Each structure stands twice: as C-alpha cells, then as structure tokens.
Amino acid sequence: MVENVIIIGSGPAGLGAAIYTAREDFKPLVITGVPAGGQLLLTTKVENIPGFPDGIDGPEFIDNMIKQAEKFGARMVNENVVDIDFSSRPYKVKTESQTFETHTMIIATGANARLLGIPSEMEHMGVGVSTCATCDGAFFRGKDVTVVGGGDTAMEDSLFLTRFCPTVTIVHRRGEFRASKAMQQKVLSSPKIKVVWDSEVLEIQGKEKEGGVTGVRIKNNKTGAESVIPCKGVFIAIGHVPNTKFLAGKLKLDDLGYIITKNEVLTDIPGVFVAGDNQDRYYRQAGTASAAGIKAALRVREYFQNLSK
Ligand SMILES: Cc1cc2nc3c(=O)[nH]c(=O)nc-3n(C[C@H](O)[C@H](O)[C@H](O)COP(=O)(O)OP(=O)(O)OC[C@H]3O[C@@H](n4cnc5c(N)ncnc54)[C@H](O)[C@@H]3O)c2cc1C
C-alpha cells in the first residue's frame, strides 16, 4: 500500500500537519518518533499557546493534539525513521522494523536543546530548569536566575529575563563570549546582569519537594575553585541540535544541520515538505511549529490538487 502522506514526528508541527491532512481525508500515517510527543513533554505549564487562558500542561496539549488527529483518521506508528529514499517514486521511508511507501511526506522532526549532561539538570527540567526563556521567563518574575552559555541565544535570553528577574547571572565556560559584539555590549552594560567567566556548572541544587532550585554549584576552570550561585531558575542556552542526521546528503542542510527550505515548508523534492523546529533557528515555539505543520499540510493538498488538474 502506498500512503498519501507520511508525517515524520509528533511534536506540535507533526501533529498540526496530522490534524489538517486527516481532516482532508488523506489518512496520514504519523511516524511519531520515540518517545512520541516532542519537546513539550519536557515542560509543565505552557501559558503562551493561544486559546488556553489558564495555560495547559505540555504533555496534555500533545495528548489533545494526538486525539484530535486520530479522531479524523490519522494513524500513529511509534518508531523512529532511520532512512529515506527519494531516488524513485513512491518515496520510501524506513523505520527500525519496516519500510513504508508514500506519495508525499512532511518531515517534522524538531530539534533538541543541548544540555549540560549533569544528572541534576533532568531532575529539575520544566520545574526550575528550562531551555526556553521566551517560554518560561515569566514564571520567574521577581526571582534571581542563572543563564548558562555565551552565544547570541544566551545574550538574548539574559536580556529578556531582566524584564522579570532582579538579577541574571551568566555562567560561561570561557573568558569571552561568542556572541556578536553588539549583543555583548548590551549584556555587559545591563545593571541587572552579572557574568561569571571561565566556569562550568557542576550541579543544580535544590529539591523539588522542598521548593525547587536553590542555586548552581560551579567550578572555575582556571583555579579549580568551587562556589555556589544562589538562584531559583536556570536557563540553559548552549544551542540546539536539529533532528536531521538521517537526512544528510538527501536534503539541503545548513552548517548546524537545519533543513534549508523555501517559504518555510518547501524543499527541492516534489511532494516533500518540512515543518517546525528542524528548519527554524529563530522562533522555536509550539505555536510557530504547529503553524508550520498546517502550512505543510496545505501544501500537500495543493500537491494533490495540481496532480488532478
Ligand atoms: C522545556 C521546554 C519548554 C518549552 N515551553 C514552551 C512554551 O511554553 N511555549 C511554546 O510555544 N513553546 C515551548 N517550547 C518550545 C516548543 O516545545 C517547540 O518549539 C516545539 O515543540 C517544536 O515543535 P516541533 O514539532 O517542530 O518539534 P518537537 O517538539 O521537537 O518534535 C519533534 C518530533 O519528531 C520526532 N523525531 C525526531 N527524530 C525522528 C526520527 N528520526 N524519526 C521519527 N520521528 C522523529 C520526535 O520524537 C518528536 O516527536 C518549549 C521547549 C522546551 C524544551
């Protein structure tokens, strides 16, 4: 059987695409990725998705999208795609256990934030530790926070957080920032921002049951001296890795591995569309990702309409 459309990924982009293509009776097959659901599974309350005045938990939002897509006929396969063959039609999509054939495809594999790799980071993820200042900054109103990183994102996040937080301490493992000079200047001249150079985070301290994060333990790379920065929140801003490894050599990727698209969702390959954080270095929001999924779904419709002309 050749599928009309295979959607790869089940974050807001993939599921947005699934709802639209299912409602148009294309009977999409969603290869969800393992685990299914994407980045919103890493967070608790999401307050900025339009339509939820009291906010909604990330996993509940995803669960609702899955139910909505299935209600209209989307089918889910809980696997990872390991390879794609664009060399002949129909296209072939290979998972760990089977190969599917499809006329069109929406690739919505998202991106993962780079993490520090220390155990305490996952303990507090979504409840005191975040990888998204735009998403979670407002939860830290009136509280001191630490930002980890030294690139443009860390600078932008720190400046943004000064709107809510009395102090923002940047911990950077080198003695200078990678960020643009203009950004650095803004950060270094902010009275609310302090920079701790040449230092690495060893531990995020605090217990969730006892009020959450209390501080970060750091080590100075030059002297070896350890110290603690008291804070209630930690924002990790050391970059993202798009989930596009299996596409290398098959689609155009930029230097960081993001898929290069035209009009956000178009690729050079007929019937192959892209949506969400795997092509978006800038916005990285659930709303923008699901909007991209919807745009890709509308391109699938256009593709089939053009075929029948
Ligand atoms: C901690 C945290 C808090 C956040 N809070 C908010 C918020 O409050 N508001 C907001 O708007 N945004 C928030 N975001 C950002 C938001 O989650 C992302 O922008 C959004 O999830 C991107 O959607 P996506 O569908 O493009 O990708 P993702 O959500 O990353 O989903 C990608 C999907 O692709 C799958 N996948 C990956 N590789 C493969 C493969 N090889 N085969 C099959 N499937 C694959 C994954 O398993 C996953 O299902 C937050 C992000 C994080 C990390």
The ligand as an ORCA input file, in Angstrom:
! r2SCAN-3c Opt
* xyz 0 1
  C      11.479     22.835     28.294
  C      10.754     23.452     27.135
  C       9.698     24.294     27.368
  C       9.007     24.858     26.289
  N       7.956     25.669     26.559
  C       7.276     26.205     25.534
  C       6.180     27.089     25.778
  O       5.832     27.366     26.931
  N       5.547     27.612     24.706
  C       5.922     27.342     23.424
  O       5.274     27.825     22.483
  N       6.980     26.543     23.155
  C       7.657     25.984     24.177
  N       8.751     25.200     23.926
  C       9.214     25.048     22.543
  C       8.374     24.005     21.821
  O       8.282     22.848     22.590
  C       8.988     23.703     20.454
  O       9.174     24.891     19.721
  C       8.085     22.768     19.675
  O       7.869     21.577     20.397
  C       8.674     22.432     18.297
  O       7.795     21.553     17.677
  P       8.270     20.535     16.538
  O       7.076     19.715     16.249
  O       8.938     21.277     15.462
  O       9.406     19.638     17.203
  P       9.471     18.736     18.502
  O       8.516     19.154     19.537
  O      10.926     18.702     18.827
  O       9.011     17.292     17.981
  C       9.797     16.552     17.097
  C       9.223     15.184     16.908
  O       9.974     14.486     15.932
  C      10.299     13.199     16.407
  N      11.510     12.719     15.736
  C      12.779     13.170     15.801
  N      13.588     12.427     15.036
  C      12.809     11.479     14.445
  C      13.041     10.382     13.564
  N      14.264     10.096     13.095
  N      12.001      9.617     13.203
  C      10.745      9.867     13.650
  N      10.457     10.894     14.482
  C      11.478     11.663     14.880
  C      10.433     13.390     17.899
  O      10.331     12.135     18.580
  C       9.244     14.302     18.153
  O       8.076     13.539     18.185
  C       9.426     24.587     24.971
  C      10.515     23.741     24.729
  C      11.165     23.157     25.792
  C      12.314     22.230     25.532
*
